[in-house]
Structure formats: C-alpha cells, structure tokens
Amino acid sequence: MTGVHLATVEKDDEDVRLDRWFKRHYPQLTQGRLQKLLRSKQIKVDGKKAQASQHLFAGQVVRIPPSVFLENTDGALEKRKEPEVSAKDAEFIKSLILYKDDNVLVLNKPSGLSVQGGTGITRHLDGLLSALRFEKKENPRLVHRLDKDTSGVLVLARTATAAAKLSAAFRNRQAKKIYWALVFGVPEIKEGKICAKLLKCSAEHGGESVRVDEKNGRNAVTLYRVVDQVYEKAAWLELMPLTGRTHQLRVHCAFMGHPIIGDSKYAGAEYQAGYLKHSQSLHLHARGLCMELPDGKILQIYAPLPEKMAESFDFLGFSYKKTENPFQKFPSI
C-alpha cells in the first residue's frame, strides 16, 4: 500500500472541528477508530499532534493514514465505502423528517437512538445519514447533538456551507431551543433561572457524568417555567438552555431538587414514579427550535411528543396538544 494522504482544508470547512471534518469527508470512519488514530498520532494537522475538538482553518494540511483507505487493483488509494443502509432503516429515518429545504433537514429524533456511534453502539443516526441524501451527492451533516435518550428536534445541514453557518449559530447560542420535561415534585418558584456551573467527570460504572462545581465548572444557565402540575407529585416544565453543556438540563433539574422522571443517572433511588407505565424512560424532549437558516429565513418548528412521554402526559391530564408559543414565554432572552 502506498503512503499517507495529505488533504488541504478548503474554505467551506473553515472553523469546523477536526472530528466533524472527518465525518464530512470520511463518513465511513467511526468515532472510535478516529480516536484511536488520534491517540497514536497517525492523524496530524500541519505536522503536529491533533485533537478531535480542535477547529480547522483553510489551508491547513491534515495527515490521513493509509488505514482510512482501501487499495484498488491499480494500487491507488480509495476511500473505504460506508455500510449501505437497509430499505427498512431508510424508510425509518425518512419518517422522522419534520422539515426539508435545499440547505437543512430537521428530524424528530426518537429516544433510544444514539446520534453517533461509540463503544457497543452499532446502530446510530450518523450511520443512517446516507439515506437522507436525496438529490445531494454527500450525506447531510450533524451540527449539534441530543443525548441518546432525549427525543425531539435535531438539525442537519445538507451542504458544507450550511453546516458552517448552522454550527456557528448553535455555538454562538443564536439558535433558541425549548425542551419539555416531566420532573419529580413541583418547584416552589414557578418560573426562574438556574445558574450552576457544570464539570464533566467519570461516572461510577464508567462513561461520562456531570456535576455542579462552582469552583472548577463551566458557566451553565437554564431558564424554566412550570406549565402544569399534579398536586405536589409531578410537574411539566418548559426549559430553555442559554448555554449548551453536556447533560445541562438533567443536572440542573436535579440540582434544584426536581430530577427528570426516568433519569437513571441523576435521579437517586429515592425518586420513584411507579404510577407511570413508562417511569423508567427519560421524560425529556427537545420540543421546539427557533433560528435563522442559511438562506435568511426564520425557522420555528416543533416536534410532537414521543409515544411513551405522551402516554405519561395523558395519564396526568396535561393538555399538551395545543399550547401557546413557548418562545414568547421567555421575553428576557
């Protein structure tokens, strides 16, 4: 096999994270494999050790090892082909589409579907994106994330230019998001702001966890309001994150003493909702999104509740099918 490949970063990829650049141009390369190549220094940027989170700039040169490619019969290197999506999975992923134009796709991601692959994760959204190309030659691109067990609005970019603009909008907090959550108990203050710095740490049984740490944590702010409640047993919250930290809403709800129902990571054993059929499912849903699209239009879109969460709302008597514009309920932003 011939030597390494050197790729020059184009203008359309300006300020894109290295891991997302690989997802754009080498979608067949799994996140786990990419991390291994980075740790062993087989991938470099301008001849220096690279990190998945570093941002690239036009003109930089990325070193790509031969293992990313296959050698054809002529001895030339070709990109490894990404796995084909089955007809069943293609139909499934297309059924999630809420909005589509030349630049953007918006999906209603179901709970339980990981956005990207990882250890032990073989089926994920990133692996199904080739089914959403339609008339485009390349896969749509992820520009933000939702936790595996969080459902709701997820935005994809259909071009490199759109990806850069949308990623910047999310990074600069220009995209406004509303989440619905069902929590244990009812906050005494019915509308307010949670300001609690968050720090990532290792979970007891492996994986990633987050805790409140005012000394070492990163700034995290969430607006909330109680939409409805059932006595003092449970409350329906609308949440608007003003920052985008990992597990922010889950940790902030637990921090104020009202963890989200079904949150096995941040709700202690003393929190039980046995009166609900789906009490073990995380009751957190990315309900709405309001942002400017690459063509200048303002998109305001909502994702209907997933079946399990809707059953819980129905059981508790919450009228969720016709609600007021939630973005007007947070005038301070």
HELIX and SHEET records of a PDB file:
HELIX    1   1 LYS A   11  ASP A   13  5                                   3    
HELIX    2   2 LEU A   18  HIS A   25  1                                   8    
HELIX    3   3 GLN A   31  ARG A   39  1                                   9    
HELIX    4   4 PRO A   66  VAL A   68  5                                   3    
HELIX    5   5 ALA A   87  LYS A   94  1                                   8    
HELIX    6   6 LEU A  125  LEU A  132  5                                   8    
HELIX    7   7 ALA A  160  ARG A  171  1                                  12    
HELIX    8   8 GLN A  248  PHE A  255  1                                   8    
HELIX    9   9 GLU A  307  LEU A  316  1                                  10    
HELIX   10  10 PRO A  326  LYS A  329  5                                   4    
SHEET    1   A 4 HIS A   5  THR A   8  0                                        
SHEET    2   A 4 VAL A  61  ILE A  64 -1                                        
SHEET    3   A 4 LYS A  44  VAL A  45 -1                                        
SHEET    4   A 4 LYS A  48  LYS A  49 -1                                        
SHEET    1   B 2 PHE A  69  GLU A  71  0                                        
SHEET    2   B 2 LEU A  77  LYS A  79 -1                                        
SHEET    1   C 4 ILE A  97  LYS A 100  0                                        
SHEET    2   C 4 VAL A 104  LYS A 109 -1                                        
SHEET    3   C 4 SER A 151  ALA A 157 -1                                        
SHEET    4   C 4 ARG A 141  LEU A 142 -1                                        
SHEET    1   D 8 ILE A  97  LYS A 100  0                                        
SHEET    2   D 8 VAL A 104  LYS A 109 -1                                        
SHEET    3   D 8 SER A 151  ALA A 157 -1                                        
SHEET    4   D 8 LEU A 284  GLU A 292  1                                        
SHEET    5   D 8 LYS A 176  PHE A 184 -1                                        
SHEET    6   D 8 ALA A 234  PRO A 241 -1                                        
SHEET    7   D 8 VAL A 221  VAL A 230 -1                                        
SHEET    8   D 8 GLU A 191  CYS A 195 -1                                        
SHEET    1   E 5 ILE A  97  LYS A 100  0                                        
SHEET    2   E 5 VAL A 104  LYS A 109 -1                                        
SHEET    3   E 5 SER A 151  ALA A 157 -1                                        
SHEET    4   E 5 LEU A 284  GLU A 292  1                                        
SHEET    5   E 5 ILE A 298  TYR A 302 -1                                        
SHEET    1   F 2 LEU A 198  SER A 202  0                                        
SHEET    2   F 2 GLU A 208  VAL A 212 -1                                        
END                                                                             
